[in-house]
Amino acid sequence: MFRNQYDTDVTTWSPAGRLFQVEYAMEAVKQGAAAVGLRSTSHVVLATVNKAASDLSSHQRKVFKIDDHIGVAIAGLTADGRVLSRYLRNECINHAFVYESPLPVSRLVVRLADKAQVCTQRSWKRPYGVGLLVAGLDETGAHLYYNCPSGNYFEYQAFAIGSRSQAAKTYMERRFEAFNNYSRDELIKDAIFAIRETLQGEKLTSSICTVAIVGIDEPFHVIDQKIIQEVIDSVEIKEDAAAAADQAPAQDDDKSSEAAPMDI
């Protein structure tokens, strides 16, 4: 993507029918640290990669609690994500005050999409450069939505956004049909697997990822790092054992194929 005469403000259409500033905002989401979401019939899990700007700094938070039944994970400009998270909290608080009941997830997502859409139609504003995975549980069940900077929103069984998210999508596409029947622990494990796919060889530890969950009788919360590290360690032990088991028959075959020398 590069600068051209049709991207001076967000209300200028190109001859091809494109709004370049909206596309630039969507590109900012692709450049952000990866975030994944998975849902079953009873739980929704969010996981993000924590990337520090340098070795001397701490990472910025990518997972935010909105209400007891809703949380979000972001990819893109963290500052924009914080502003939108505060807006979502206010909407939940106002709804609970007026109606004395939790705000349905779908209604909150529509309000967020409407707020993002306004920024694509005002020349003195810019689109929010952040994508949000909204995880929630209400009377209709568990939900996972993706809100785009363009004002569009989609509901998913599983989804990934951010840098190298295609690897996580490919992993989840191979397994998503079983997600509805997953237990809480299985969903967490697959979220960690999906995040690992985005690291491209970098070792996964609990210090570089955040995992949060919401479910039936379980308010939205971030899972303790010690628990995440235990899950990672257990998975690595099983993988090492499986690799060793695969190597053993191969070595036996090599030995059996060695013919004894012939006496002449």
C-alpha positions in Angstrom: 0.0 0.0 0.0 1.2 3.5 -0.8 0.1 7.1 -0.7 -2.0 8.3 -3.7 -4.3 11.2 -4.5 -7.5 9.4 -3.2 -6.3 8.9 0.5 -6.2 12.5 1.7 -9.3 11.9 3.9 -11.6 9.0 4.6 -14.6 10.3 2.6 -12.8 10.4 -0.8 -13.7 7.5 -3.0 -11.2 6.2 -5.6 -12.4 5.4 -9.1 -12.3 1.7 -8.2 -14.8 2.3 -5.4 -12.3 2.0 -2.5 -11.8 4.0 0.7 -8.0 3.9 1.1 -7.9 5.2 4.7 -10.3 2.4 5.8 -8.0 -0.1 4.1 -5.0 1.5 5.9 -6.8 1.0 9.2 -7.4 -2.7 8.3 -3.7 -3.0 7.4 -2.8 -1.7 10.9 -4.8 -4.7 12.4 -2.7 -7.1 10.2 0.5 -5.6 11.6 -0.5 -6.0 15.2 0.3 -8.8 17.6 -1.8 -11.9 16.9 -5.0 -12.6 18.8 -7.2 -15.7 18.5 -10.6 -16.7 19.8 -12.4 -20.0 20.0 -15.9 -20.9 21.3 -17.8 -24.0 22.3 -21.4 -24.3 23.4 -20.5 -23.2 27.0 -17.2 -21.3 26.9 -15.3 -18.8 24.8 -11.5 -18.5 25.0 -9.3 -15.5 23.9 -5.6 -15.7 23.5 -3.0 -13.0 22.5 0.7 -12.7 21.9 2.4 -10.2 24.2 5.1 -8.3 22.3 7.3 -5.8 24.1 8.6 -2.8 22.1 12.1 -3.6 23.4 13.9 -5.9 25.9 13.8 -3.0 28.4 10.1 -2.5 28.4 7.0 -4.4 29.4 4.3 -5.5 27.0 1.0 -3.7 26.5 -2.2 -5.3 27.6 -4.2 -6.9 24.7 -7.1 -8.4 26.7 -9.7 -6.3 28.5 -12.6 -7.2 30.7 -15.8 -5.4 29.7 -18.3 -7.0 32.1 -18.6 -10.2 33.9 -20.0 -11.8 30.8 -18.0 -10.1 28.1 -14.3 -9.5 27.3 -12.3 -8.4 24.3 -8.9 -9.1 22.7 -7.4 -6.5 20.3 -4.9 -6.4 17.5 -3.6 -3.1 16.0 -3.2 0.3 17.8 -3.4 -0.4 21.5 -4.4 3.2 22.3 -7.5 2.9 20.1 -8.3 -0.5 21.7 -8.3 1.1 25.2 -10.6 3.9 24.1 -13.1 1.4 22.5 -12.9 -0.9 25.6 -13.8 2.0 27.8 -16.8 2.8 25.5 -17.9 -0.8 25.8 -17.7 -0.8 29.5 -19.8 2.4 29.7 -22.5 0.8 27.5 -22.7 -2.3 29.7 -22.9 -0.1 32.9 -25.6 2.1 31.5 -27.7 -0.9 30.3 -27.3 -2.6 33.6 -28.4 0.6 35.5 -31.5 1.2 33.3 -32.7 -2.4 32.7 -31.1 -4.2 35.7 -29.9 -7.0 33.4 -26.7 -7.8 31.4 -26.4 -6.3 27.9 -26.7 -9.0 25.2 -23.5 -9.6 23.4 -25.0 -9.0 19.9 -26.4 -5.6 20.8 -23.1 -4.5 22.2 -21.3 -5.6 19.0 -23.8 -3.6 16.9 -23.2 -0.5 18.9 -19.4 -0.9 18.5 -19.8 -1.4 14.8 -22.0 1.7 14.5 -19.3 3.8 16.4 -16.6 2.5 14.0 -18.8 3.2 10.9 -19.2 6.9 11.9 -15.4 7.3 11.6 -15.6 6.2 7.9 -18.1 8.9 7.0 -16.7 12.0 8.6 -13.8 13.9 7.0 -12.5 15.2 10.3 -12.2 11.8 11.8 -10.0 8.7 11.1 -11.0 5.1 11.3 -10.0 3.2 14.5 -6.8 1.2 13.7 -7.7 -1.8 15.8 -9.6 -5.0 15.4 -11.5 -6.5 18.3 -12.4 -10.1 19.1 -15.5 -9.9 21.4 -16.2 -12.9 23.5 -19.3 -13.2 25.5 -22.0 -15.3 27.1 -25.7 -14.4 27.3 -29.1 -16.0 27.3 -28.7 -17.2 23.8 -25.4 -19.0 24.5 -21.7 -18.4 23.9 -20.6 -15.9 21.2 -17.4 -14.8 19.4 -17.5 -11.7 17.2 -14.9 -9.9 15.2 -15.3 -6.1 14.8 -13.5 -4.6 11.9 -12.3 -0.9 11.5 -14.6 -0.6 8.5 -17.7 -1.0 10.8 -18.4 -4.6 9.7 -18.8 -7.3 12.2 -19.0 -11.1 11.9 -19.8 -14.0 14.3 -17.3 -16.9 14.2 -16.8 -20.3 15.7 -13.1 -19.5 15.8 -11.0 -16.7 14.3 -7.6 -15.1 14.4 -6.4 -11.5 13.7 -3.1 -9.8 13.6 0.4 -10.6 12.4 0.8 -14.2 10.9 -2.8 -14.9 11.9 -3.3 -17.1 8.7 -1.2 -19.9 10.3 -3.6 -19.9 13.3 -6.7 -19.8 11.0 -5.4 -22.8 9.1 -4.9 -24.8 12.3 -8.4 -23.9 13.6 -10.0 -24.6 10.2 -8.8 -28.2 10.5 -10.4 -28.7 13.9 -13.3 -26.3 14.3 -16.1 -28.9 13.7 -15.3 -30.4 17.0 -15.2 -27.2 19.0 -18.8 -27.2 20.0 -18.3 -30.4 22.0 -15.0 -29.3 23.6 -14.5 -29.1 27.3 -13.1 -26.0 29.0 -9.5 -27.4 29.1 -9.6 -28.6 25.6 -10.6 -25.2 24.3 -7.7 -23.6 26.3 -5.3 -26.1 24.9 -6.3 -25.5 21.3 -6.1 -21.7 21.8 -2.5 -22.1 23.0 -1.8 -24.3 20.0 -3.2 -21.7 17.6 -1.1 -18.9 19.2 2.0 -21.1 18.9 1.3 -21.4 15.1 1.7 -17.6 14.8 5.2 -17.5 16.4 6.9 -19.3 13.5 9.4 -21.3 15.4 9.8 -19.0 18.4 9.4 -20.9 21.7 6.1 -20.4 23.4 6.1 -19.5 27.1 3.4 -18.1 29.4 5.3 -14.8 29.6 4.6 -14.0 25.9 0.9 -15.0 25.8 -2.3 -14.1 27.6 -5.3 -16.4 27.8 -8.7 -15.4 29.1 -12.0 -17.3 29.3 -15.7 -16.8 29.9 -18.3 -19.5 30.3 -21.3 -20.8 32.1 -20.9 -20.1 35.9 -17.4 -18.6 35.1 -17.1 -14.8 34.8 -14.6 -13.4 32.3 -11.1 -13.5 33.7 -7.5 -13.9 32.6 -6.1 -17.3 33.4 -3.0 -17.4 35.7 0.3 -17.6 34.0 1.4 -20.6 36.1 -1.6 -22.6 34.8 -0.8 -21.6 31.2 2.8 -22.7 31.6 1.7 -26.1 33.0 -0.5 -26.6 30.0 2.4 -25.7 27.7 4.8 -28.0 29.5 2.3 -30.9 29.4 1.8 -30.5 25.7 5.6 -30.3 25.0 6.2 -33.5 27.1 3.5 -35.4 25.0 5.0 -34.1 21.8 8.5 -35.1 22.8 7.3 -38.6 23.8 5.5 -39.0 20.5 8.6 -37.9 18.5 10.7 -40.4 20.4 8.2 -43.2 19.8 8.2 -42.4 16.0 12.0 -42.5 15.9 12.4 -45.8 17.6 10.7 -48.0 14.9 12.7 -46.1 12.2 16.0 -47.0 14.0 14.9 -50.7 14.3 14.1 -50.8 10.6 17.5 -49.4 9.7 19.2 -52.1 11.8 17.2 -54.9 10.3 18.0 -53.7 6.8 21.7 -54.1 7.3 22.6 -57.5 5.6 25.2 -59.8 7.2 28.5 -60.1 5.1 28.5 -63.3 2.9 31.2 -65.9 3.4 32.8 -66.9 0.1 
